[in-house]
Amino acid sequence: MPPRRTKIVATVGPATRDPAVLSRLVQAGVDVFRLNLSHGTPEQHRQSYAAIREAAHAAGATVAVLADLCGPKIRVGEFATGSIELVAGHHVTVTTRDVLGGPGMIPCRYPLLAQDVKPGDHIRLDDGLLDLVVDSVEAGTEVYCTVVAGGTLRDRKGMNLPGVNLSTPSLTEKDRADARFALDLGVDLFALSFVRQADDVQSLRDLIGQLGGDAPIIAKIEKPQALDGIAAILDAADGIMVARGDLGVELAPEAVPIVQAELIAKARLANKPVIVATQMLESMVENAVPTRAEVSDVSTAVLAGADAVMLSAETSVGAYPVAAVQVVDRVARHMEAWMAQEDRFRALVREVKPSSVAEPLRPALARAMTQLSRDLAVPAVVVRSRTGHSAVVVSGSRPTAPIVAVTLDEKKARRLKLVWGVLPVVVSPEAFEQPRPTARELVVKLGLAKAGETVLLLSGVAGDEPSVIVLKV
């Protein structure tokens, strides 16, 4: 089967920190490893990062590392006995005072809670499994509520405030410290949680620039406010993540599939990569095989043209992390093979907007290359790309054939691992300046084409004489 176009992002955690497991994940096909800075210690992340680089080097693979900043995630505090029971119809107090919780008392680690909520607002706990409605607010620290949906509430569980405008910025002081740490490690990409507006992304970009970095930023779409400003967020960010966990708590469940479809389409029109995340194979946290519904969920993301799907608990704490990656790999490959057979990739082609008014050339050439790849049924297209942008634009046109991105920079090659259909390859300056023999050599080495077959080469896009070359191997 041809190389998989849809990329796999896997979260590192207690189940996968062991170097041997990370090596198996690389071999199973992980394209991007996610370091979730909401959990774990700096030393654990440092060790994971080093092990990922070592595993990739040993396998001769190009693998990216994504640092996920936790943002203003609101959590409850701790309880004297580790948990309390919430009973529907009973009254509880949510307090921002520094106290241990107990029956009828829930401590909250967000100091501005009483300032931000009002009577009638809902407070959802533990990924929305528990629900409170606010009755009244008092003294700047006490929020009196009635339990709507009860159950067991344990220490440090998450808290969501649907429809509430939070006073805290998306980039917290912890995020600033984590960003410095991640840049020192050498991560390739950042994900920013709970983005609500384009300024949130710009704040992180300014910080990265001040620290001497230039890592791309993936905006995590988790709040309804982000949907209102998605056009500006897409302009400000380098890609987006459809983070269905918190988004599914903030919105009605039936709205999430529609929002997912719309966000994928909007990201593709803006020529920005899009990741679909959360509970892709949730049952595989405990079970060796997925449910049929989960397989359909992964297939739906592939069919919609998402650049990547992300595994969270499945690989961070699950019992079958390698098997989960293998399932995504198989499902994506089979769906893509069917799409190619039925000419479904054509439906994914969008009129991608130029990156500037003065630069309509790359999208036009990309569309021409895509049409040629279909008409000639070529097994590969090759793109010379110093910055990586040309490869991203060609990916946006969704050619049927795999995209070999020839670049000079290992860092840019790793960043391209998030982009649909792109196989980044680092070459020497001499090879880069000889595009035809280099293209012929690479497509054979990668097993994409045999002698006598025809491939396409996009060359000179940044120069005076750009061209799409029909090349005989």
C-alpha positions in Angstrom: 0.0 0.0 0.0 1.2 3.6 -0.6 2.4 5.7 2.3 -0.3 6.8 4.7 -1.4 10.4 4.0 -3.2 11.1 7.3 -0.7 11.6 10.1 -0.7 10.2 13.6 -0.1 12.2 16.8 0.6 10.1 19.9 0.6 11.5 23.5 3.5 10.5 25.7 2.7 9.5 29.3 3.4 6.8 31.9 2.4 4.1 29.5 4.9 5.2 26.8 7.9 6.9 28.5 10.0 3.8 28.3 12.5 4.1 25.4 11.6 0.6 24.2 7.9 1.5 23.9 8.8 4.8 22.2 10.8 2.8 19.6 7.9 0.5 19.0 5.6 3.5 18.5 8.0 5.0 15.9 8.1 1.7 14.1 4.3 1.6 14.3 4.1 4.9 12.4 3.8 7.8 14.8 4.6 11.0 13.0 4.3 13.5 15.9 4.8 12.8 19.6 2.8 15.1 22.0 4.3 16.2 25.3 1.3 17.2 27.4 2.7 19.8 29.8 -0.4 19.7 31.9 0.9 16.5 33.4 4.3 15.1 34.3 7.5 16.7 35.6 10.1 18.7 33.5 12.6 15.8 34.1 10.1 13.3 32.8 9.5 15.4 29.7 13.2 15.9 29.2 13.8 12.1 29.3 10.9 11.5 26.9 12.2 14.0 24.5 15.7 12.5 24.5 14.3 9.0 24.0 12.1 10.1 21.1 15.0 11.6 19.3 17.1 8.5 19.9 14.3 6.2 18.7 13.8 8.3 15.6 17.5 8.3 14.8 17.8 4.6 15.3 14.9 3.9 13.0 16.1 6.4 10.4 12.8 8.2 10.7 11.8 11.8 10.8 9.5 12.4 13.8 8.3 15.7 15.3 7.7 16.7 18.9 4.7 18.9 19.9 4.6 20.7 23.2 1.0 21.1 24.4 0.7 24.1 26.8 -2.1 23.5 29.3 -3.6 27.1 29.2 -6.2 28.2 31.8 -7.5 24.7 32.6 -9.7 25.0 35.7 -9.6 22.2 38.2 -11.2 21.4 41.5 -8.9 21.2 44.5 -8.4 18.3 46.9 -10.9 16.6 49.3 -10.2 15.4 52.8 -11.0 11.8 51.8 -10.0 12.0 48.1 -13.5 12.4 46.8 -17.1 13.4 47.6 -20.5 12.2 46.4 -22.7 14.7 44.6 -26.4 14.0 44.7 -28.9 15.4 42.2 -31.1 18.1 43.8 -28.7 18.7 46.7 -27.0 22.0 47.4 -23.2 22.5 47.3 -20.8 25.4 47.7 -17.9 25.9 45.3 -15.2 28.0 47.0 -12.0 29.6 45.8 -10.7 29.7 49.4 -7.7 27.5 50.1 -9.5 24.7 52.0 -9.8 21.0 51.8 -13.2 19.9 50.3 -15.7 17.7 51.9 -19.5 16.9 51.7 -21.2 20.0 50.4 -17.9 21.9 49.8 -15.9 21.9 46.5 -12.6 23.8 46.4 -11.8 25.5 43.1 -8.3 26.5 41.9 -9.6 29.3 39.7 -9.5 32.5 41.9 -11.8 34.5 39.6 -14.7 32.0 39.6 -17.0 34.0 41.7 -16.3 37.1 39.6 -17.0 35.3 36.2 -20.1 33.2 36.9 -23.7 34.4 37.6 -26.9 32.7 38.6 -28.1 30.3 35.9 -24.7 29.4 34.6 -23.6 25.8 34.6 -20.4 24.4 36.2 -19.6 21.0 34.6 -17.1 18.7 36.3 -15.0 15.7 35.3 -15.4 16.1 31.5 -19.1 17.0 31.9 -20.1 13.9 33.7 -21.2 16.0 36.7 -23.3 19.2 36.4 -24.1 22.1 38.8 -26.2 25.1 38.2 -25.3 28.4 39.9 -27.9 29.7 42.4 -26.1 32.7 43.8 -22.6 34.2 44.3 -21.4 35.8 47.6 -18.3 37.4 49.2 -16.1 37.1 46.1 -15.2 33.5 47.0 -18.4 31.5 47.4 -20.6 30.1 44.6 -23.7 28.4 45.8 -25.1 25.7 43.4 -27.6 22.9 43.0 -26.5 19.6 41.7 -28.1 18.7 38.3 -26.2 15.5 37.5 -24.5 13.8 40.4 -21.8 11.2 40.9 -18.4 10.8 42.5 -16.1 13.9 42.3 -12.4 13.1 42.9 -9.4 15.3 43.6 -8.2 17.7 40.8 -10.8 16.8 38.3 -11.4 19.4 35.5 -14.0 22.1 35.6 -15.8 23.7 32.6 -17.8 26.8 32.5 -19.8 26.7 29.3 -20.8 30.1 27.9 -18.8 32.0 30.6 -16.2 34.5 29.5 -13.1 33.9 31.6 -11.2 36.8 32.9 -7.8 34.9 32.7 -5.7 35.0 29.5 -5.2 31.9 27.5 -1.4 32.2 28.0 -0.8 31.7 31.7 2.4 32.3 33.7 2.8 28.5 33.8 2.5 28.4 30.0 5.2 31.0 29.7 7.6 29.0 31.9 6.7 25.8 30.0 7.3 27.5 26.7 10.8 28.4 27.8 11.5 24.9 28.9 10.1 23.4 25.7 12.1 25.7 23.5 15.3 24.8 25.4 14.5 21.1 24.7 14.1 21.8 21.0 10.5 20.9 20.4 9.2 21.4 16.8 5.7 22.7 17.4 3.5 24.2 20.1 -0.2 23.7 20.9 -2.0 26.4 22.8 -5.0 25.4 24.8 -8.3 27.2 25.2 -7.7 29.8 22.5 -10.6 32.2 22.3 -9.2 34.9 20.0 -6.4 35.6 17.6 -4.6 37.7 20.2 -4.1 34.6 22.3 -2.0 33.0 19.5 -0.1 36.3 19.0 0.8 36.4 22.7 2.5 33.0 22.4 4.1 33.9 19.1 5.6 37.1 20.6 6.9 35.1 23.5 8.5 32.5 21.2 10.1 35.3 19.2 11.5 37.0 22.4 13.0 33.7 23.4 14.7 33.3 20.0 12.4 30.6 18.5 10.2 30.3 15.6 8.2 27.2 16.3 4.7 27.0 14.6 1.6 27.2 16.8 -1.4 25.0 16.7 -4.5 26.7 18.2 -6.6 24.2 20.1 -10.3 24.9 19.5 -12.1 24.1 22.8 -14.2 27.1 23.6 -17.4 28.3 21.8 -15.8 31.8 21.6 -13.2 30.5 19.3 -15.8 29.5 16.8 -17.0 33.1 16.5 -13.4 34.3 15.7 -12.2 31.2 13.8 -11.2 33.2 10.6 -8.9 35.5 12.6 -7.5 32.6 14.6 -6.7 30.6 11.4 -4.9 33.7 10.1 -2.9 34.0 13.3 -2.1 30.3 13.9 -0.1 27.8 11.8 -2.8 25.2 12.3 -5.7 24.1 14.5 -6.7 21.2 16.7 -10.3 20.2 17.0 -10.1 19.3 20.7 -13.3 17.5 21.2 -12.9 16.8 24.9 -13.5 20.2 26.3 -15.4 21.3 23.2 -17.9 18.5 23.8 -18.5 19.7 27.3 -18.9 23.3 26.3 -21.3 22.5 23.4 -24.2 20.2 23.0 -22.9 16.7 22.0 -24.9 16.7 18.8 -23.2 19.9 17.7 -19.7 18.6 17.9 -19.6 16.5 14.7 -21.0 19.5 12.7 -18.4 21.8 14.3 -15.6 19.2 13.5 -16.6 19.1 9.8 -16.8 22.9 9.5 -13.4 23.4 11.2 -11.7 20.9 9.0 -13.2 22.6 5.9 -12.2 26.1 7.1 -8.7 25.0 8.0 -8.2 23.4 4.6 -9.5 26.6 2.8 -6.9 28.6 4.8 -4.2 26.0 3.9 -3.5 25.3 7.5 -3.1 21.7 8.9 -5.9 20.5 11.2 -5.7 17.8 13.9 -8.8 15.9 15.1 -8.3 14.9 18.8 -9.8 13.2 21.8 -11.4 9.8 22.4 -10.6 8.5 18.9 -10.1 5.0 20.3 -11.1 5.6 23.9 -12.1 2.0 24.6 -8.5 0.9 23.8 -7.3 2.5 27.1 -8.5 -0.7 28.6 -9.3 -3.1 25.7 -7.1 -4.6 23.0 -9.5 -3.8 20.2 -11.6 -0.7 19.4 -15.3 -0.5 19.0 -16.9 -0.3 15.5 -18.0 3.2 16.3 -14.4 4.3 17.1 -13.2 2.8 13.8 -15.9 4.8 12.0 -14.9 7.9 13.9 -11.3 7.6 12.7 -12.5 6.9 9.2 -14.7 10.0 9.2 -11.8 12.2 10.0 -9.7 10.7 7.2 -12.6 11.0 4.8 -13.1 14.7 5.7 -9.4 15.4 4.8 -8.0 16.0 8.3 -4.2 16.3 8.3 -3.8 14.2 11.5 -5.7 12.3 14.2 -4.4 12.4 17.7 -4.4 9.7 20.4 -4.4 11.0 24.0 -5.2 8.6 26.9 -4.9 5.7 24.5 -1.1 6.1 24.3 -0.4 8.1 27.5 -2.0 5.9 30.1 -3.6 3.1 28.1 -2.8 -0.6 28.3 -2.3 -1.0 24.5 -0.5 2.1 23.2 1.3 0.4 20.3 -1.9 -1.5 19.2 -3.8 1.8 19.3 -1.4 3.4 16.8 -1.5 0.3 14.6 -5.3 0.5 14.5 -5.2 4.1 13.4 -2.6 3.2 10.8 -4.6 0.4 9.3 -7.9 2.3 9.3 -6.3 5.3 7.6 -4.6 3.2 5.0 -7.7 1.3 4.1 -9.8 4.4 3.9 -7.3 6.2 1.8 -7.0 3.2 -0.5 -10.7 3.2 -1.0 -10.7 7.0 -1.6 -8.1 6.7 -4.3 -10.0 3.8 -6.0 -13.2 5.8 -5.9 -11.5 9.1 -6.8 -12.6 10.6 -3.5 -9.5 12.7 -3.2 -10.9 15.0 -5.9 -13.7 16.0 -3.5 -11.1 17.3 -1.0 -9.5 19.8 -3.5 -10.2 23.4 -2.3 -9.5 26.8 -3.9 -6.8 27.5 -1.4 -6.2 31.2 -0.9 -2.8 32.6 -1.6 -0.6 33.5 1.4 -0.5 37.1 0.0 -2.1 39.1 -2.7 1.2 39.2 -4.6 1.7 35.5 -4.5 -1.1 33.6 -6.4 1.5 31.4 -8.1 2.1 28.6 -5.7 -1.7 27.7 -5.3 -2.1 27.8 -9.0 0.9 25.5 -9.7 -0.3 23.2 -6.9 -3.7 22.8 -8.5 -2.1 22.2 -11.9 0.2 19.6 -10.3 -2.7 17.8 -8.7 -4.7 17.7 -11.9 -1.6 16.3 -13.7 -1.0 13.7 -11.0 -4.5 12.4 -11.6 -4.4 12.6 -15.4 -1.1 10.8 -15.6 -1.7 8.5 -12.6 1.8 9.2 -11.3 3.0 7.3 -8.2 4.7 10.4 -6.6 5.1 14.1 -6.8 8.3 15.8 -5.6 8.5 19.3 -4.3 11.6 21.3 -3.6 10.9 23.5 -0.6 13.4 25.6 1.4 10.9 26.8 3.9 8.4 24.0 3.7 5.6 26.4 2.5 5.5 25.0 -1.1 5.0 21.5 0.3 2.1 22.7 2.5 0.4 24.4 -0.5 0.7 21.3 -2.6 -0.7 19.2 0.2 -3.6 21.6 0.4 -4.5 20.7 -3.2 -4.7 17.0 -2.1 -2.9 15.2 -5.0 -3.6 11.5 -5.4 0.1 10.6 -5.2 2.3 11.0 -2.1 4.3 14.2 -1.8 8.0 14.0 -1.4 9.2 17.3 0.1 12.9 17.9 -0.5 14.4 20.3 2.0 17.7 21.3 3.4 16.7 21.7 7.1 16.0 18.9 9.5 13.9 21.2 11.7 11.6 22.1 8.7 11.4 18.5 7.7 10.1 17.5 11.2 7.5 20.3 11.1 6.2 18.9 7.8 5.5 15.6 9.5 2.1 17.1 10.6 1.1 17.9 7.0 -1.2 15.6 5.0 0.5 13.4 2.5 4.0 14.9 2.9 7.1 12.7 3.1 9.9 15.1 4.1 13.5 14.3 3.1 16.6 16.3 4.0 19.2 16.4 1.3 22.6 18.1 0.9 22.9 21.6 -0.7 24.4 19.9 -3.8 21.5 17.5 -4.2 19.0 20.3 -3.6 20.5 22.2 -6.5 20.2 19.2 -8.8 16.4 18.6 -8.6 16.0 16.1 -11.4 18.5 13.5 -10.5 17.7 14.0 -6.8 14.0 13.4 -7.5 14.6 10.3 -9.5 16.9 8.9 -6.8 14.5 9.6 -3.9 11.3 8.1 -5.4 13.1 4.9 -6.1 14.8 4.8 -2.7 11.4 5.4 -1.0 9.8 2.6 -3.0 7.3 4.9 -4.6 8.4 4.5 -8.3 10.3 2.1 -10.5 12.6 2.8 -13.5 10.6 3.9 -16.5 7.7 5.3 -14.5 6.7 9.0 -14.6 6.7 11.3 -11.6 6.1 15.1 -11.2 8.6 17.6 -10.0 7.6 21.1 -8.7 10.7 23.2 -9.0 11.7 26.8 -8.9 8.6 28.1 -7.1 10.6 30.7 -5.3 12.6 31.7 -8.4 12.0 33.4 -11.6 11.0 30.3 -13.7 8.8 28.1 -11.7 7.6 24.9 -13.4 5.9 21.6 -13.0 8.2 19.0 -14.7 7.1 15.6 -16.0 10.0 13.4 -15.1 10.9 9.9 -16.3 12.5 7.8 -13.6 
